[in-house]
């Protein structure tokens, strides 16, 4: 029996409701909380924003654990492995472990990198910023602005970056979107569950709305291999590659070599 049949599926309403529970806090942080805190808090606004975003991702982890506890009862490894697809990729015809799938992540990584670095969709983001100037990203919301001389020697930045990567690429966004939601979306969206997962993941970034078109194009295939080969790990690899330039950039900023 296939995993999507064994795992009771979510309705469209439940999927959207859970999506809102992780999306609205990030929106609240960006557009309501930050404008209030920046004038009254002595912390660098970029650091403050980064830490609040991490708290938002930690909430995704907490929500995921709550959902798993309600669905599974005791969180045994056997139950978690089956529910979250925490196994190596499995061939859809032979049902045998198919580790070659990990190499299939490479073209998707290259595809996402091409669109995210080509600038082809920058005009869309710029148009959104012109139409909705109040939603344009503040300078503190741009991670590259933290790569500045004032942070030379500040090794605590690396700690923040490591925690950010942990909850961005594994325990937060990935656990929620590709672990909690994706295995339960086939009942609502059929063969396009992976694509709708990518759409929801893109729109979740309402806290940086002008980037949504680019994120949508870049992340639409994040869950494709997960669904086809019933494994949580391909999307973790595809998404997690982003951690490499982030961590290298942070270390370079701390060492003052930028």
C-alpha positions as CSV (number, residue, x, y, z in Angstrom):
1,X,0.0,0.0,0.0
2,X,1.4,3.4,-0.9
3,X,2.4,5.9,1.8
4,X,-0.1,8.5,0.5
5,X,-2.9,6.1,1.2
6,X,-1.6,5.0,4.5
7,X,-1.1,8.6,5.7
8,X,-4.6,10.2,6.2
9,X,-4.7,13.2,3.9
10,X,-5.4,16.8,4.9
11,X,-8.3,18.8,3.4
12,X,-7.6,22.0,1.4
13,X,-9.0,24.0,4.4
14,X,-6.7,22.4,6.9
15,X,-3.7,22.8,4.6
16,X,-4.4,26.5,4.2
17,X,-5.1,26.9,7.9
18,X,-1.8,25.4,8.9
19,X,-0.1,27.5,6.2
20,X,-1.6,30.6,7.7
21,X,-0.3,29.6,11.2
22,X,3.3,29.8,9.9
23,X,2.8,32.7,7.4
24,X,1.0,35.3,9.5
25,X,3.6,35.4,12.3
26,X,6.4,36.2,9.8
27,X,4.2,38.9,8.2
28,X,3.4,40.3,11.7
29,X,7.2,40.4,12.6
30,X,8.1,42.2,9.4
31,X,5.3,44.8,9.0
32,X,4.0,45.3,12.5
33,X,6.5,44.4,15.2
34,X,9.7,45.6,13.5
35,X,8.5,49.2,13.0
36,X,7.6,49.3,16.6
37,X,10.9,47.8,17.9
38,X,13.5,49.5,15.7
39,X,13.2,53.0,17.3
40,X,13.2,51.7,20.9
41,X,15.6,48.7,20.8
42,X,19.4,49.2,20.9
43,X,20.1,46.0,18.9
44,X,21.2,46.5,15.3
45,X,18.0,46.4,13.3
46,X,19.4,43.8,10.9
47,X,20.4,41.5,13.8
48,X,17.0,42.1,15.5
49,X,15.1,41.2,12.3
50,X,17.2,38.1,11.7
51,X,16.6,36.8,15.3
52,X,12.9,37.5,15.1
53,X,12.8,35.6,11.8
54,X,14.5,32.7,13.5
55,X,11.9,32.8,16.3
56,X,9.3,32.5,13.5
57,X,11.0,29.5,12.1
58,X,11.3,27.9,15.6
59,X,7.6,28.4,15.9
60,X,7.2,26.2,12.7
61,X,9.2,23.5,14.5
62,X,7.1,23.8,17.6
63,X,3.9,23.6,15.5
64,X,5.2,20.6,13.6
65,X,5.9,18.8,16.9
66,X,2.4,19.6,18.2
67,X,0.9,18.2,15.0
68,X,3.0,15.1,15.1
69,X,2.2,14.4,18.7
70,X,-1.6,14.8,18.0
71,X,-1.4,12.5,14.9
72,X,1.0,9.9,16.1
73,X,0.6,9.8,19.9
74,X,4.1,8.8,20.9
75,X,6.9,10.1,18.7
76,X,8.7,6.9,18.1
77,X,11.3,6.7,15.3
78,X,9.3,4.2,13.4
79,X,6.2,6.4,13.4
80,X,8.2,9.6,12.5
81,X,10.1,7.8,9.8
82,X,6.9,6.7,8.1
83,X,5.0,9.9,8.6
84,X,7.8,12.3,7.5
85,X,9.4,10.0,4.9
86,X,12.7,10.0,6.9
87,X,14.2,7.3,4.7
88,X,16.4,7.2,1.7
89,X,14.6,7.6,-1.6
90,X,12.7,4.5,-2.8
91,X,12.2,3.5,-6.4
92,X,8.4,3.8,-7.2
93,X,8.4,0.5,-9.2
94,X,10.8,-1.8,-7.3
95,X,10.2,-0.2,-3.8
96,X,13.9,-0.6,-3.2
97,X,16.3,2.1,-1.8
98,X,17.3,4.2,-4.7
99,X,20.2,6.5,-3.6
100,X,20.9,7.6,-7.2
101,X,18.0,10.1,-6.6
102,X,20.4,12.3,-4.5
103,X,22.3,13.0,-7.8
104,X,19.0,14.1,-9.3
105,X,19.0,17.1,-6.9
106,X,21.9,18.7,-8.9
107,X,19.9,19.8,-11.9
108,X,17.2,21.3,-9.6
109,X,19.8,23.1,-7.6
110,X,21.3,24.5,-10.8
111,X,17.8,25.4,-12.1
112,X,17.0,27.3,-8.9
113,X,20.4,29.0,-8.8
114,X,20.0,30.1,-12.4
115,X,16.7,31.9,-11.9
116,X,17.7,33.3,-8.5
117,X,21.0,34.7,-9.8
118,X,20.0,35.6,-13.4
119,X,18.0,38.7,-12.6
120,X,15.3,37.7,-15.1
121,X,12.6,38.3,-12.5
122,X,14.0,41.4,-10.8
123,X,11.6,43.6,-12.9
124,X,8.6,41.9,-11.3
125,X,9.9,42.6,-7.8
126,X,10.7,46.2,-8.7
127,X,7.1,46.6,-10.1
128,X,5.7,45.2,-6.8
129,X,7.8,47.7,-4.8
130,X,6.6,50.6,-7.0
131,X,2.9,49.6,-6.7
132,X,3.2,48.8,-2.9
133,X,6.0,50.9,-1.6
134,X,5.1,50.3,2.0
135,X,5.9,46.6,1.4
136,X,9.3,47.2,-0.1
137,X,12.1,45.5,1.9
138,X,13.8,47.7,4.5
139,X,17.6,47.8,4.5
140,X,17.7,45.8,7.7
141,X,15.8,43.0,6.0
142,X,18.5,42.4,3.5
143,X,20.9,39.8,4.9
144,X,23.8,41.1,2.7
145,X,23.8,44.4,4.6
146,X,25.1,42.5,7.6
147,X,28.3,41.7,5.7
148,X,29.8,45.0,6.8
149,X,33.1,46.2,8.4
150,X,31.3,46.9,11.7
151,X,30.8,43.2,12.3
152,X,34.5,42.3,12.0
153,X,35.4,40.0,14.9
154,X,31.8,39.5,16.0
155,X,31.8,35.7,16.1
156,X,28.3,35.6,17.6
157,X,27.0,36.2,14.1
158,X,28.2,32.7,13.1
159,X,26.2,31.3,16.0
160,X,23.1,33.1,14.8
161,X,23.8,31.9,11.2
162,X,24.1,28.3,12.3
163,X,20.8,28.4,14.3
164,X,19.2,30.2,11.3
165,X,20.3,27.4,8.9
166,X,19.2,24.7,11.3
167,X,15.6,26.0,11.4
168,X,15.5,27.3,7.9
169,X,16.8,24.2,6.0
170,X,15.9,21.4,8.4
171,X,13.8,21.8,11.5
172,X,11.7,24.8,10.6
173,X,10.6,25.5,7.0
174,X,11.6,22.1,5.6
175,X,10.1,20.1,8.4
176,X,6.8,22.0,8.1
177,X,6.5,22.3,4.4
178,X,8.1,19.1,3.1
179,X,7.7,17.0,6.3
180,X,4.3,17.9,7.7
181,X,2.4,19.3,4.7
182,X,3.7,17.5,1.6
183,X,2.9,13.9,2.5
184,X,-0.7,15.0,3.3
185,X,-1.4,17.1,0.2
186,X,-2.1,14.4,-2.4
187,X,-5.7,14.0,-1.3
188,X,-6.3,17.7,-1.9
189,X,-4.2,18.3,-5.0
190,X,-3.6,14.9,-6.6
191,X,-0.5,14.6,-8.8
192,X,0.2,18.3,-8.5
193,X,0.8,18.1,-4.7
194,X,4.5,18.9,-5.1
195,X,3.7,22.0,-7.2
196,X,1.1,23.3,-4.8
197,X,3.6,22.8,-2.0
198,X,6.0,25.0,-3.9
199,X,3.3,27.6,-4.4
200,X,2.4,27.7,-0.7
201,X,6.1,27.9,0.2
202,X,6.6,30.9,-2.1
203,X,3.6,32.8,-0.9
204,X,4.6,32.0,2.7
205,X,7.3,34.6,2.1
206,X,4.8,37.5,2.4
207,X,7.4,39.1,4.7
208,X,9.4,39.8,1.6
209,X,6.6,40.0,-0.9
210,X,8.6,41.5,-3.8
211,X,10.7,38.3,-3.8
212,X,7.7,35.9,-4.1
213,X,7.8,35.7,-8.0
214,X,11.5,34.7,-7.9
215,X,11.0,32.4,-5.0
216,X,8.1,30.7,-6.7
217,X,10.1,30.0,-9.9
218,X,13.1,28.9,-7.9
219,X,11.3,26.6,-5.4
220,X,8.5,25.1,-7.4
221,X,10.4,21.8,-7.8
222,X,11.7,21.6,-4.2
223,X,9.2,18.8,-3.3
224,X,9.1,17.0,-6.7
225,X,11.7,14.3,-5.8
226,X,10.3,14.0,-2.3
227,X,6.9,12.9,-3.7
228,X,8.2,10.8,-6.5
229,X,10.7,8.8,-4.4
230,X,8.9,9.1,-1.0
231,X,11.8,10.7,0.9
232,X,12.2,13.9,3.0
233,X,15.9,14.4,2.2
234,X,16.0,15.6,-1.5
235,X,14.4,18.9,-0.7
236,X,16.6,19.3,2.4
237,X,19.6,19.0,0.1
238,X,18.2,21.3,-2.6
239,X,17.1,24.0,-0.1
240,X,20.0,23.5,2.2
241,X,22.6,24.3,-0.4
242,X,21.7,28.0,0.3
243,X,23.4,27.6,3.6
244,X,26.9,27.4,2.0
245,X,27.2,30.9,0.6
246,X,25.4,32.3,3.7
247,X,27.9,30.7,6.1
248,X,30.9,31.6,4.0
249,X,29.7,35.2,3.7
250,X,29.2,35.5,7.5
251,X,32.7,34.0,8.2
252,X,34.2,36.4,5.6
253,X,32.5,39.4,7.2
254,X,33.7,38.4,10.7
255,X,37.2,38.0,9.4
256,X,37.0,41.3,7.5
257,X,38.0,39.8,4.2
258,X,35.1,41.2,2.2
